[in-house]
Amino acid sequence: MPEDTREELKRLLLDKSVRTGDFTLASGKKSDLYVDCRVTSFDSRGAHLIGEEGWGAVREKLASDGLRAAAIGGMTLGADPIALAIGMESARQQPDDFLQVFTVRKEAKQYGATRRIEGNFSPGDPIVVVDDVITTGGSTLKAIDAIEAEGGKVLFAFVLVDREEGGRQALEERGVDVLSLFTRTDLLGS
């Protein structure tokens, strides 16, 4: 019997993206776990699986909450392949009503249109914000700040992996629900 997409994605994350040892995270915290989802999300098969599983989870949350999103995106670089994979799967499954995709720069460009948000985003859009991994929630909150500053309405956050280290709580305290595809417990059992 073929492996289901969730189990295949979990196996791929464990093989390519999850490392245990002694690490210093972007937040400056020390941890025994390092999760680099980009190795999985930039893998062609990984992107396909993320699209299928991610779109299924996002579609279900939108339906259960009675919401409609116009676009999906988050802080570059981690969110980019995830948002694109989910957006592409939404277009494949719902060609008449799919998610547009955008990215949030860490800083506004200093030339050209001097934008902080690039891609298919318009003020007033209902948005699903994306992050690859949340630890403290800091980068997701920065993306939310940028989206809201440009007039976007954040519906909820989709994250590939929640490290279960306070990020979910930080986002929920801000009033943003979190939908995670995997948690540390899902991946490692502890």
ZIRA-V622259 format. One record per helix or strand of 3 or more residues. SS is the DSSP state (alpha for helix, beta for strand). FROM is the first residue (numbers start at 1). LEN is the number of residues. Records with the same first field share a line. If there is no record, write none. Layout:
SS: FROM-LEN / FROM-LEN
This chain:
alpha: 5-12 / 38-4 / 44-22 / 78-16 / 138-12 / 167-7 / 184-5
beta: 18-7 / 30-6 / 71-5 / 100-5 / 117-3 / 126-9 / 153-10 / 178-6
